[in-house]
């Protein structure tokens, strides 16, 4: 069996972090906008999952 360095997934990035990165991390912790449907303006689903289009 081959000896592989590292693990699965994307390789970890080694770079210096700046203020923009810190702002991105802060925004991830903020509550995001709820999903809304463009057909019926309902919340919690999108156009693809809308129950109004099931008859088509």
mmCIF file of the N, C-alpha and C atoms, coordinates in Angstrom:
data_MODEL
# 
_entry.id   MODEL 
# 
loop_
_atom_site.group_PDB 
_atom_site.id 
_atom_site.type_symbol 
_atom_site.label_atom_id 
_atom_site.label_alt_id 
_atom_site.label_comp_id 
_atom_site.label_asym_id 
_atom_site.label_entity_id 
_atom_site.label_seq_id 
_atom_site.pdbx_PDB_ins_code 
_atom_site.Cartn_x 
_atom_site.Cartn_y 
_atom_site.Cartn_z 
_atom_site.occupancy 
_atom_site.B_iso_or_equiv 
_atom_site.pdbx_formal_charge 
_atom_site.auth_seq_id 
_atom_site.auth_comp_id 
_atom_site.auth_asym_id 
_atom_site.auth_atom_id 
_atom_site.pdbx_PDB_model_num 
ATOM 1   N N  . UNK A 1 1  ? 0.839   -1.184 0.000   1.00 0.00 ? 1  UNK A N  1 
ATOM 2   C CA . UNK A 1 1  ? 0.000   0.000  0.000   1.00 0.00 ? 1  UNK A CA 1 
ATOM 3   C C  . UNK A 1 1  ? 0.880   1.243  0.000   1.00 0.00 ? 1  UNK A C  1 
ATOM 4   N N  . UNK A 1 2  ? 0.433   2.244  -0.711  1.00 0.00 ? 2  UNK A N  1 
ATOM 5   C CA . UNK A 1 2  ? 1.196   3.476  -0.853  1.00 0.00 ? 2  UNK A CA 1 
ATOM 6   C C  . UNK A 1 2  ? 1.117   4.330  0.422   1.00 0.00 ? 2  UNK A C  1 
ATOM 7   N N  . UNK A 1 3  ? 2.211   4.914  0.822   1.00 0.00 ? 3  UNK A N  1 
ATOM 8   C CA . UNK A 1 3  ? 2.233   5.786  1.980   1.00 0.00 ? 3  UNK A CA 1 
ATOM 9   C C  . UNK A 1 3  ? 1.910   7.212  1.512   1.00 0.00 ? 3  UNK A C  1 
ATOM 10  N N  . UNK A 1 4  ? 0.791   7.751  1.960   1.00 0.00 ? 4  UNK A N  1 
ATOM 11  C CA . UNK A 1 4  ? 0.331   9.063  1.501   1.00 0.00 ? 4  UNK A CA 1 
ATOM 12  C C  . UNK A 1 4  ? 0.461   10.070 2.637   1.00 0.00 ? 4  UNK A C  1 
ATOM 13  N N  . UNK A 1 5  ? 1.035   11.213 2.323   1.00 0.00 ? 5  UNK A N  1 
ATOM 14  C CA . UNK A 1 5  ? 1.135   12.273 3.310   1.00 0.00 ? 5  UNK A CA 1 
ATOM 15  C C  . UNK A 1 5  ? -0.181  13.026 3.400   1.00 0.00 ? 5  UNK A C  1 
ATOM 16  N N  . UNK A 1 6  ? -0.512  13.501 4.581   1.00 0.00 ? 6  UNK A N  1 
ATOM 17  C CA . UNK A 1 6  ? -1.735  14.284 4.750   1.00 0.00 ? 6  UNK A CA 1 
ATOM 18  C C  . UNK A 1 6  ? -2.962  13.405 4.805   1.00 0.00 ? 6  UNK A C  1 
ATOM 19  N N  . UNK A 1 7  ? -4.108  14.048 4.784   1.00 0.00 ? 7  UNK A N  1 
ATOM 20  C CA . UNK A 1 7  ? -5.358  13.314 4.861   1.00 0.00 ? 7  UNK A CA 1 
ATOM 21  C C  . UNK A 1 7  ? -6.218  13.553 3.648   1.00 0.00 ? 7  UNK A C  1 
ATOM 22  N N  . UNK A 1 8  ? -7.470  13.271 3.802   1.00 0.00 ? 8  UNK A N  1 
ATOM 23  C CA . UNK A 1 8  ? -8.425  13.464 2.721   1.00 0.00 ? 8  UNK A CA 1 
ATOM 24  C C  . UNK A 1 8  ? -8.813  14.930 2.608   1.00 0.00 ? 8  UNK A C  1 
ATOM 25  N N  . UNK A 1 9  ? -9.389  15.273 1.478   1.00 0.00 ? 9  UNK A N  1 
ATOM 26  C CA . UNK A 1 9  ? -9.904  16.620 1.295   1.00 0.00 ? 9  UNK A CA 1 
ATOM 27  C C  . UNK A 1 9  ? -8.878  17.564 0.708   1.00 0.00 ? 9  UNK A C  1 
ATOM 28  N N  . UNK A 1 10 ? -9.243  18.829 0.719   1.00 0.00 ? 10 UNK A N  1 
ATOM 29  C CA . UNK A 1 10 ? -8.376  19.870 0.160   1.00 0.00 ? 10 UNK A CA 1 
ATOM 30  C C  . UNK A 1 10 ? -7.165  20.076 1.060   1.00 0.00 ? 10 UNK A C  1 
ATOM 31  N N  . UNK A 1 11 ? -6.027  20.358 0.477   1.00 0.00 ? 11 UNK A N  1 
ATOM 32  C CA . UNK A 1 11 ? -4.855  20.632 1.309   1.00 0.00 ? 11 UNK A CA 1 
ATOM 33  C C  . UNK A 1 11 ? -5.032  21.929 2.090   1.00 0.00 ? 11 UNK A C  1 
ATOM 34  N N  . UNK A 1 12 ? -4.472  21.959 3.264   1.00 0.00 ? 12 UNK A N  1 
ATOM 35  C CA . UNK A 1 12 ? -4.591  23.135 4.105   1.00 0.00 ? 12 UNK A CA 1 
ATOM 36  C C  . UNK A 1 12 ? -3.729  24.265 3.545   1.00 0.00 ? 12 UNK A C  1 
ATOM 37  N N  . UNK A 1 13 ? -4.261  25.471 3.587   1.00 0.00 ? 13 UNK A N  1 
ATOM 38  C CA . UNK A 1 13 ? -3.576  26.629 3.025   1.00 0.00 ? 13 UNK A CA 1 
ATOM 39  C C  . UNK A 1 13 ? -2.675  27.244 4.089   1.00 0.00 ? 13 UNK A C  1 
ATOM 40  N N  . UNK A 1 14 ? -1.440  27.478 3.723   1.00 0.00 ? 14 UNK A N  1 
ATOM 41  C CA . UNK A 1 14 ? -0.503  28.141 4.627   1.00 0.00 ? 14 UNK A CA 1 
ATOM 42  C C  . UNK A 1 14 ? -0.202  29.522 4.061   1.00 0.00 ? 14 UNK A C  1 
ATOM 43  N N  . UNK A 1 15 ? -0.849  30.529 4.606   1.00 0.00 ? 15 UNK A N  1 
ATOM 44  C CA . UNK A 1 15 ? -0.593  31.892 4.154   1.00 0.00 ? 15 UNK A CA 1 
ATOM 45  C C  . UNK A 1 15 ? -0.893  32.844 5.293   1.00 0.00 ? 15 UNK A C  1 
ATOM 46  N N  . UNK A 1 16 ? -0.417  34.054 5.154   1.00 0.00 ? 16 UNK A N  1 
ATOM 47  C CA . UNK A 1 16 ? -0.649  35.062 6.161   1.00 0.00 ? 16 UNK A CA 1 
ATOM 48  C C  . UNK A 1 16 ? -2.074  35.582 6.034   1.00 0.00 ? 16 UNK A C  1 
ATOM 49  N N  . UNK A 1 17 ? -2.751  35.691 7.150   1.00 0.00 ? 17 UNK A N  1 
ATOM 50  C CA . UNK A 1 17 ? -4.133  36.147 7.153   1.00 0.00 ? 17 UNK A CA 1 
ATOM 51  C C  . UNK A 1 17 ? -4.164  37.668 7.281   1.00 0.00 ? 17 UNK A C  1 
ATOM 52  N N  . UNK A 1 18 ? -5.125  38.303 6.628   1.00 0.00 ? 18 UNK A N  1 
ATOM 53  C CA . UNK A 1 18 ? -5.243  39.756 6.697   1.00 0.00 ? 18 UNK A CA 1 
ATOM 54  C C  . UNK A 1 18 ? -6.602  40.152 7.270   1.00 0.00 ? 18 UNK A C  1 
ATOM 55  N N  . UNK A 1 19 ? -6.898  41.448 7.276   1.00 0.00 ? 19 UNK A N  1 
ATOM 56  C CA . UNK A 1 19 ? -8.147  41.928 7.863   1.00 0.00 ? 19 UNK A CA 1 
ATOM 57  C C  . UNK A 1 19 ? -9.368  41.398 7.116   1.00 0.00 ? 19 UNK A C  1 
ATOM 58  N N  . UNK A 1 20 ? -9.249  41.223 5.821   1.00 0.00 ? 20 UNK A N  1 
ATOM 59  C CA . UNK A 1 20 ? -10.381 40.733 5.036   1.00 0.00 ? 20 UNK A CA 1 
ATOM 60  C C  . UNK A 1 20 ? -10.763 39.317 5.461   1.00 0.00 ? 20 UNK A C  1 
ATOM 61  N N  . UNK A 1 21 ? -9.764  38.483 5.762   1.00 0.00 ? 21 UNK A N  1 
ATOM 62  C CA . UNK A 1 21 ? -10.043 37.133 6.230   1.00 0.00 ? 21 UNK A CA 1 
ATOM 63  C C  . UNK A 1 21 ? -10.747 37.160 7.578   1.00 0.00 ? 21 UNK A C  1 
ATOM 64  N N  . UNK A 1 22 ? -10.327 38.047 8.442   1.00 0.00 ? 22 UNK A N  1 
ATOM 65  C CA . UNK A 1 22 ? -10.950 38.161 9.753   1.00 0.00 ? 22 UNK A CA 1 
ATOM 66  C C  . UNK A 1 22 ? -12.404 38.606 9.605   1.00 0.00 ? 22 UNK A C  1 
ATOM 67  N N  . UNK A 1 23 ? -12.683 39.487 8.648   1.00 0.00 ? 23 UNK A N  1 
ATOM 68  C CA . UNK A 1 23 ? -14.042 39.958 8.413   1.00 0.00 ? 23 UNK A CA 1 
ATOM 69  C C  . UNK A 1 23 ? -14.904 38.809 7.888   1.00 0.00 ? 23 UNK A C  1 
ATOM 70  N N  . UNK A 1 24 ? -14.338 37.959 7.010   1.00 0.00 ? 24 UNK A N  1 
ATOM 71  C CA . UNK A 1 24 ? -15.082 36.817 6.497   1.00 0.00 ? 24 UNK A CA 1 
ATOM 72  C C  . UNK A 1 24 ? -15.464 35.860 7.624   1.00 0.00 ? 24 UNK A C  1 
ATOM 73  N N  . UNK A 1 25 ? -14.555 35.614 8.548   1.00 0.00 ? 25 UNK A N  1 
ATOM 74  C CA . UNK A 1 25 ? -14.848 34.739 9.672   1.00 0.00 ? 25 UNK A CA 1 
ATOM 75  C C  . UNK A 1 25 ? -15.931 35.348 10.552  1.00 0.00 ? 25 UNK A C  1 
ATOM 76  N N  . UNK A 1 26 ? -15.907 36.660 10.728  1.00 0.00 ? 26 UNK A N  1 
ATOM 77  C CA . UNK A 1 26 ? -16.908 37.332 11.540  1.00 0.00 ? 26 UNK A CA 1 
ATOM 78  C C  . UNK A 1 26 ? -18.280 37.223 10.876  1.00 0.00 ? 26 UNK A C  1 
ATOM 79  N N  . UNK A 1 27 ? -18.319 37.384 9.546   1.00 0.00 ? 27 UNK A N  1 
ATOM 80  C CA . UNK A 1 27 ? -19.590 37.310 8.828   1.00 0.00 ? 27 UNK A CA 1 
ATOM 81  C C  . UNK A 1 27 ? -20.180 35.908 8.853   1.00 0.00 ? 27 UNK A C  1 
ATOM 82  N N  . UNK A 1 28 ? -19.338 34.879 8.898   1.00 0.00 ? 28 UNK A N  1 
ATOM 83  C CA . UNK A 1 28 ? -19.838 33.509 8.963   1.00 0.00 ? 28 UNK A CA 1 
ATOM 84  C C  . UNK A 1 28 ? -20.608 33.266 10.246  1.00 0.00 ? 28 UNK A C  1 
ATOM 85  N N  . UNK A 1 29 ? -20.257 33.943 11.311  1.00 0.00 ? 29 UNK A N  1 
ATOM 86  C CA . UNK A 1 29 ? -20.938 33.780 12.588  1.00 0.00 ? 29 UNK A CA 1 
ATOM 87  C C  . UNK A 1 29 ? -22.238 34.554 12.672  1.00 0.00 ? 29 UNK A C  1 
ATOM 88  N N  . UNK A 1 30 ? -22.500 35.451 11.741  1.00 0.00 ? 30 UNK A N  1 
ATOM 89  C CA . UNK A 1 30 ? -23.716 36.261 11.746  1.00 0.00 ? 30 UNK A CA 1 
ATOM 90  C C  . UNK A 1 30 ? -24.883 35.455 11.179  1.00 0.00 ? 30 UNK A C  1 
ATOM 91  N N  . UNK A 1 31 ? -26.101 35.764 11.619  1.00 0.00 ? 31 UNK A N  1 
ATOM 92  C CA . UNK A 1 31 ? -27.251 35.051 11.043  1.00 0.00 ? 31 UNK A CA 1 
ATOM 93  C C  . UNK A 1 31 ? -27.410 35.396 9.570   1.00 0.00 ? 31 UNK A C  1 
ATOM 94  N N  . UNK A 1 32 ? -27.601 34.366 8.748   1.00 0.00 ? 32 UNK A N  1 
ATOM 95  C CA . UNK A 1 32 ? -27.710 34.582 7.309   1.00 0.00 ? 32 UNK A CA 1 
ATOM 96  C C  . UNK A 1 32 ? -29.163 34.822 6.920   1.00 0.00 ? 32 UNK A C  1 
ATOM 97  N N  . UNK A 1 33 ? -29.358 35.302 5.696   1.00 0.00 ? 33 UNK A N  1 
ATOM 98  C CA . UNK A 1 33 ? -30.709 35.513 5.206   1.00 0.00 ? 33 UNK A CA 1 
ATOM 99  C C  . UNK A 1 33 ? -31.380 34.168 4.983   1.00 0.00 ? 33 UNK A C  1 
ATOM 100 N N  . UNK A 1 34 ? -32.669 34.118 5.261   1.00 0.00 ? 34 UNK A N  1 
ATOM 101 C CA . UNK A 1 34 ? -33.423 32.892 5.050   1.00 0.00 ? 34 UNK A CA 1 
ATOM 102 C C  . UNK A 1 34 ? -33.667 32.711 3.561   1.00 0.00 ? 34 UNK A C  1 
ATOM 103 N N  . UNK A 1 35 ? -33.760 31.458 3.156   1.00 0.00 ? 35 UNK A N  1 
ATOM 104 C CA . UNK A 1 35 ? -34.032 31.132 1.766   1.00 0.00 ? 35 UNK A CA 1 
ATOM 105 C C  . UNK A 1 35 ? -35.441 31.588 1.423   1.00 0.00 ? 35 UNK A C  1 
ATOM 106 N N  . UNK A 1 36 ? -35.616 32.200 0.256   1.00 0.00 ? 36 UNK A N  1 
ATOM 107 C CA . UNK A 1 36 ? -36.948 32.586 -0.161  1.00 0.00 ? 36 UNK A CA 1 
ATOM 108 C C  . UNK A 1 36 ? -37.172 32.186 -1.608  1.00 0.00 ? 36 UNK A C  1 
ATOM 109 N N  . UNK A 1 37 ? -38.410 31.837 -1.915  1.00 0.00 ? 37 UNK A N  1 
ATOM 110 C CA . UNK A 1 37 ? -38.787 31.365 -3.235  1.00 0.00 ? 37 UNK A CA 1 
ATOM 111 C C  . UNK A 1 37 ? -39.081 32.545 -4.149  1.00 0.00 ? 37 UNK A C  1 
ATOM 112 N N  . UNK A 1 38 ? -38.603 32.472 -5.394  1.00 0.00 ? 38 UNK A N  1 
ATOM 113 C CA . UNK A 1 38 ? -38.847 33.561 -6.335  1.00 0.00 ? 38 UNK A CA 1 
ATOM 114 C C  . UNK A 1 38 ? -40.222 33.443 -6.993  1.00 0.00 ? 38 UNK A C  1 
ATOM 115 N N  . UNK A 1 39 ? -40.884 32.301 -6.853  1.00 0.00 ? 39 UNK A N  1 
ATOM 116 C CA . UNK A 1 39 ? -42.222 32.137 -7.436  1.00 0.00 ? 39 UNK A CA 1 
ATOM 117 C C  . UNK A 1 39 ? -43.317 32.615 -6.493  1.00 0.00 ? 39 UNK A C  1 
ATOM 118 N N  . UNK A 1 40 ? -43.289 32.108 -5.261  1.00 0.00 ? 40 UNK A N  1 
ATOM 119 C CA . UNK A 1 40 ? -44.382 32.417 -4.334  1.00 0.00 ? 40 UNK A CA 1 
ATOM 120 C C  . UNK A 1 40 ? -43.959 33.335 -3.197  1.00 0.00 ? 40 UNK A C  1 
ATOM 121 N N  . UNK A 1 41 ? -42.714 33.741 -3.158  1.00 0.00 ? 41 UNK A N  1 
ATOM 122 C CA . UNK A 1 41 ? -42.148 34.590 -2.092  1.00 0.00 ? 41 UNK A CA 1 
ATOM 123 C C  . UNK A 1 41 ? -42.216 33.928 -0.722  1.00 0.00 ? 41 UNK A C  1 
ATOM 124 N N  . UNK A 1 42 ? -42.380 32.620 -0.693  1.00 0.00 ? 42 UNK A N  1 
ATOM 125 C CA . UNK A 1 42 ? -42.391 31.890 0.570   1.00 0.00 ? 42 UNK A CA 1 
ATOM 126 C C  . UNK A 1 42 ? -40.982 31.716 1.111   1.00 0.00 ? 42 UNK A C  1 
ATOM 127 N N  . UNK A 1 43 ? -40.873 31.469 2.397   1.00 0.00 ? 43 UNK A N  1 
ATOM 128 C CA . UNK A 1 43 ? -39.574 31.297 3.036   1.00 0.00 ? 43 UNK A CA 1 
ATOM 129 C C  . UNK A 1 43 ? -39.325 29.830 3.347   1.00 0.00 ? 43 UNK A C  1 
ATOM 130 N N  . UNK A 1 44 ? -38.059 29.440 3.370   1.00 0.00 ? 44 UNK A N  1 
ATOM 131 C CA . UNK A 1 44 ? -37.674 28.084 3.729   1.00 0.00 ? 44 UNK A CA 1 
ATOM 132 C C  . UNK A 1 44 ? -37.507 27.146 2.545   1.00 0.00 ? 44 UNK A C  1 
ATOM 133 N N  . UNK A 1 45 ? -37.770 27.627 1.347   1.00 0.00 ? 45 UNK A N  1 
ATOM 134 C CA . UNK A 1 45 ? -37.561 26.812 0.152   1.00 0.00 ? 45 UNK A CA 1 
ATOM 135 C C  . UNK A 1 45 ? -37.210 27.729 -1.009  1.00 0.00 ? 45 UNK A C  1 
ATOM 136 N N  . UNK A 1 46 ? -36.798 27.134 -2.126  1.00 0.00 ? 46 UNK A N  1 
ATOM 137 C CA . UNK A 1 46 ? -36.468 27.924 -3.303  1.00 0.00 ? 46 UNK A CA 1 
ATOM 138 C C  . UNK A 1 46 ? -37.405 27.552 -4.449  1.00 0.00 ? 46 UNK A C  1 
ATOM 139 N N  . UNK A 1 47 ? -37.171 28.124 -5.610  1.00 0.00 ? 47 UNK A N  1 
ATOM 140 C CA . UNK A 1 47 ? -38.032 27.914 -6.777  1.00 0.00 ? 47 UNK A CA 1 
ATOM 141 C C  . UNK A 1 47 ? -38.118 26.436 -7.153  1.00 0.00 ? 47 UNK A C  1 
ATOM 142 N N  . UNK A 1 48 ? -37.013 25.736 -7.019  1.00 0.00 ? 48 UNK A N  1 
ATOM 143 C CA . UNK A 1 48 ? -36.963 24.329 -7.401  1.00 0.00 ? 48 UNK A CA 1 
ATOM 144 C C  . UNK A 1 48 ? -37.820 23.455 -6.498  1.00 0.00 ? 48 UNK A C  1 
ATOM 145 N N  . UNK A 1 49 ? -37.887 23.779 -5.218  1.00 0.00 ? 49 UNK A N  1 
ATOM 146 C CA . UNK A 1 49 ? -38.616 22.964 -4.244  1.00 0.00 ? 49 UNK A CA 1 
ATOM 147 C C  . UNK A 1 49 ? -40.005 23.519 -3.928  1.00 0.00 ? 49 UNK A C  1 
ATOM 148 N N  . UNK A 1 50 ? -40.484 24.470 -4.701  1.00 0.00 ? 50 UNK A N  1 
ATOM 149 C CA . UNK A 1 50 ? -41.758 25.121 -4.426  1.00 0.00 ? 50 UNK A CA 1 
ATOM 150 C C  . UNK A 1 50 ? -42.918 24.150 -4.658  1.00 0.00 ? 50 UNK A C  1 
ATOM 151 N N  . UNK A 1 51 ? -43.857 24.118 -3.725  1.00 0.00 ? 51 UNK A N  1 
ATOM 152 C CA . UNK A 1 51 ? -45.011 23.231 -3.861  1.00 0.00 ? 51 UNK A CA 1 
ATOM 153 C C  . UNK A 1 51 ? -46.006 23.754 -4.886  1.00 0.00 ? 51 UNK A C  1 
ATOM 154 N N  . UNK A 1 52 ? -45.920 25.012 -5.259  1.00 0.00 ? 52 UNK A N  1 
ATOM 155 C CA . UNK A 1 52 ? -46.832 25.601 -6.248  1.00 0.00 ? 52 UNK A CA 1 
ATOM 156 C C  . UNK A 1 52 ? -46.571 25.045 -7.649  1.00 0.00 ? 52 UNK A C  1 
ATOM 157 N N  . UNK A 1 53 ? -45.369 24.525 -7.913  1.00 0.00 ? 53 UNK A N  1 
ATOM 158 C CA . UNK A 1 53 ? -45.022 24.045 -9.253  1.00 0.00 ? 53 UNK A CA 1 
ATOM 159 C C  . UNK A 1 53 ? -45.161 22.535 -9.397  1.00 0.00 ? 53 UNK A C  1 
ATOM 160 N N  . UNK A 1 54 ? -45.715 21.849 -8.404  1.00 0.00 ? 54 UNK A N  1 
ATOM 161 C CA . UNK A 1 54 ? -45.817 20.379 -8.453  1.00 0.00 ? 54 UNK A CA 1 
ATOM 162 C C  . UNK A 1 54 ? -46.758 19.902 -9.558  1.00 0.00 ? 54 UNK A C  1 
ATOM 163 N N  . UNK A 1 55 ? -47.729 20.702 -9.966  1.00 0.00 ? 55 UNK A N  1 
ATOM 164 C CA . UNK A 1 55 ? -48.688 20.300 -10.974 1.00 0.00 ? 55 UNK A CA 1 
ATOM 165 C C  . UNK A 1 55 ? -48.141 20.329 -12.391 1.00 0.00 ? 55 UNK A C  1 
ATOM 166 N N  . UNK A 1 56 ? -46.957 20.870 -12.613 1.00 0.00 ? 56 UNK A N  1 
ATOM 167 C CA . UNK A 1 56 ? -46.421 21.024 -13.967 1.00 0.00 ? 56 UNK A CA 1 
ATOM 168 C C  . UNK A 1 56 ? -45.608 19.842 -14.380 1.00 0.00 ? 56 UNK A C  1 
# 
